[in-house]
Amino acid sequence: MLLYYVASGYIITSVVLYLCPQLLHKTGRVTFPSRFQAHRGGGGEWTENTLSAFKQAELLGVELFELDVQLTRDGEVVVCHDDNLSRVCGVNENISEHLLSTLPLCLREMEVACEPGEYMRCEVQQPLVRLEDLYKNFPSTPMQMDLKPGGHDLISKVSELTKKYNREHLTIWGAFSHKTTVACRTHNPNILSFCSMWECSLYPLLMLLGLLPWVPIQADFYQVPIPNISNKSGFLSTFPKWLCQLVTPLMCNPLLLWHLEKRGVRTGAWVMNHPHEYRTADWYGFGGIMTDFPSRFVEYENERKKIE
């Protein structure tokens, strides 16, 4: 009988905390809109991760820039996803081997990383851009950055730049690696952070077990792929389709997303590039949608508003 009352009390309390998490947890720190997100500045339409791409994305009303940062040999923080320049610049050399002044220009044509078979083409070769130049050109635009291998030096330099330009409340950092994400939070807890892949796997499991309402969440953003959509490229393409189908309703559980948003943790789906993918992300209840094709998303939003 005692066990019955304890179990009943636990279940009731968990439900209350699920519906009203503010009873136990602090509210979120994010104050800016983040529905419209450009992956690498819109790498399906412009040269990814370049100043030109981010300027075009800003003109379309993008609310959050997603980008990647690396260190050059002379310690400059540059914006680029790949550590090797083969795909982006056509040169089989690593960014860490180059000085900022010796980095080659980007190719005029490259396959869209998250959309196999589609190509970005531009008339003029674009240079890689420093993170500091993005901060200067977009002082009020929120940016989410994935820190690539670079260790403490990269974390320290990104933190210094972010403080220098008074952007701790507008910058979200982290990495696929949980160790790197924790190192970022430890080095500068004032900068917003996103979930590591470990946390993106852990929180759905805790939700399934009814434990998540009790657990503190350090991340400010829960940005995840929709596995049965995003398995066409990247690391998810190595997973069997049946596994992606199985994992999708766990990672994208509408009850999980609702609870996270209620706690002030912003949610987002990456990388969605077609109207039916945008609709799927909205159906699950994601607060943000990250895309390689900002123009497509603008068209989708216009159509959606007409229907509403």
N, C-alpha and C positions, 0 to 999 in steps of 0.2 A: 504493500500500500504506500509506504514511504517513497519507494522508487517511482511509483505512478505520479505522486504529487511533485516530486523533483523534476521528472521529465515534462510534466504538464507546465510547470512554472518556467522551465527553460524554453520550451517551444513558444509559449505566450510572450515571454520577454524578447525572444529572437524576432518574432513577428513585429512587436512594437518597435524594436530598434531598426528593423528593416524599413518600416514605414516612416519612422521619425529618428533618423540617425543622429540628428543634432542633439539628442538627449545625452549621447555619449561622446560624440566626436565633434571637433571643430569644423566650422564651415570652410569651404574651399577658398583658395587665394586668387583664383583667376578672375579677372575683371573685364576682359575684352571678348568680343565675339569671335568664334572660331569655326563656324559652319563651313565656310568656303576656303579650302586649303589647296595650295599648289605644290605638288610633289616635285622637288628639285626646280621649283620656279615655273613648272609647266613644261617638262622635258619632252612632251609629245608634240609641242607646237614651236618651241624655240630651243636653242642650245642649252641643255640642262645646266643648272647651277651657275649661270653667268649673269652679269649685271643686266644685260639686255633682256634676258628672260624674266627676271624679277620686275623690271620696269614695265614690261608688257603685262605681266600678271597684275601689277598694281592698277593699271589702267582698266582692267576688267573687274576690279572690285574685290580681288582676293583678300581675305582677312587674315590668313596665316601662311607664311612661307615655310616650307619644309626644305631642309638642306643638310649637307654633310660637310664636315671639316677635317682637314689633315694638316700636318706640319711639313714645311719645306726644310731643306738642309740648313738654311740660315734662320730657321725659327719663325717664319711667317705662317700665320694661319690662313690657309686658302680653302676655298669652297669647292669640293669635288668628292664624288662618291667613291670612285675606284682609287685604290692606292697605286695601281699600275695604269699608265697612260695609254695603253694600247687601244682600248675601245673608244676613249674620248678624244685622243689626240693622234692616234695612229703611230705612236712611238712606244716601243717595248722597254720602258724605263719607269722607275718608281718616282712618285712625287718627292719622297724623302731624299732622293739622290740629287734633286735639283735645287738651285738657288731660285728665288722668286723671279729674278731677271732672266733666267734661262728656260723657264717653263714654255713649252710650245703652245701654239694656238690650237683651239678645238677644231675638230673636223666639221666640214659643212654638212655632212650627212652621217647620221648614226641611227641604228635601230633603237626604238623606244624600249628601255630596259624592262618595263613591266607590261609591255604589249608586243610580244613577238610577232614579227611580220609587218609591223607598222614602222615607218621611218620618219625621223625629223630631218627636214632639209631647210637650209638657210643660204642666203646668197653670200654672206660675209663671214669669214672665220672669226670667232669670238675668243678673247683671252679668258683664262681663269681669273677669278676675282678673289680679293682678300676679304675675310670676314669684316675687317675694319671698314672697308669701302662700302659694304652693305649697311653697316651700322650708320655710316655717314649719310648715305643716300636715302635710307628709310628709317629715320629716327623714331617713328611712332608705330611702325609695323611689327606685330608679333612674329617671332621666328622660332621654329623648332629645329634643333640641330642634333644630328647623330654624330657623336665623336668616334672617329675611326682610330685604329691603333696609333698611339702617340704617347700613351702613358701619362705620367704626372705632368710632364712639360706641356702637353696639349691642354690638359684640364686647367692648369695654372694660367696659361696664356688666354684661353677663352674667358676664364673668370675675370682676369684683369681687364680685358677689353669690354666685357659686359658691365663691369663697375665703372669704367672710365666714361662710358656713354650713357650711364644711368639707365640701364635696360634690364635690370634683374627681374622686374615685374613683367617684362615683355619677352623674355627669353625662356625657352624650355629646352633643357638639355638632357642627355642620357645616351644609352647605347643598347645594342642588342645584348651585349654582355652584362650580366647582373653585377659582376665585380666592378666594371667601369662605372655603371650607373650609381652604385653605392659610393664609389670614390668621388664622383661629381657632387653628390649630396653632402658628403662629409666635408669636402673642400669649401663649398659655398652653398649652404642651405637656403640662402635667400633667392637663388635662381630657381625657377620652376623646373620640374622634372617630369619625364614620362616613364611609364612602366617598362622595365626590362622584359625580355621574352620570358624569363622565369616567372616574373610577377603576372604577366599576361596568361600564363598557364596555371598559376597558383590560385588567383582570385576566382575564376570560374569553378574550380574544384571546391574551394571554401564555400562558395555560394550553393553548390549542389549539396554540401553537407550541412548547410544551415549555420555555418560558423562566421561567414563574412561580416554580418552586422556587428560582431564583437571585435573584429580585428582592425587595428589602426592601419591606414593606408598612407604611405609617404609620398606617393606620386600625385601629381596634379592632372596628368593626362593618361587615359587608357586608350592608346591608339593600337588597333589590331587589324590584321587582314580578315576578310571573310574567306576562310580556307577553301570552300568549294568554288570560289570565284578566283581567288588569288593564286591558285595552284598551277596556273598556266606559265608561270615564270618564277625565278628566284628559288629560295631554299624550299618553298612548299611544293615546287614541281618535282622534287625527289620523293615526295610522300605518295603512297598509293591513294587513289581517288576515294576508296571506301573509308580510309582514315580521315580524309578531309571532310567527307560527308558526316562522319561521326562527331568530329570535333567542332564543326560549325555551330550547331545549336548550343554548345557549351560556352564557347568564347563569345558568341553573339546573342546570348540569352537576353531577351527584352527585359526580364525581371532584374538581371544583373546590371544592364545598362541604366535602367531607371534608378536603381539604388545608388549606383556610382554618381550619376548626375545629381541625385538628391543630396549626396555628401559633398558636392562641389568638385567632384573629379570629372573633368570633361572627357567625353568619349568621341572616338573618331574611327572611321573605317578607311583602310588603305589597301591597294591603290585602285580606285574605281574609275573606269574610263568610258563607260557606255551608259546610256539612259536606263537600261534594265538593271545595271549594277547600282546606279544611284537610287533607283526605286527600292531595290533590295535592302540597301543600307538604311533607307528611311523606314522601311517596313520593320526592321529589327529595332529601330529607335536610336540609332547613332546620332549624336549631336553634331558631329562634323563629318565631312566627306573630303578625302584627299584625292586629287586627280592629276594626271599628266596632261589633261586637255581642258584647261579652264574655260575655253570658249564653248565647249560642249556642255559644261556644267551650267554656264550662264543660260544657254538655250533651255536646258532642263528646268532650271528654276523659273524661267519665264512661263513655260508651259504649265508647270505645277501651280503657279500663282493664278493663272487663268482659270484652272479647274476649281481651285479653292474659292 
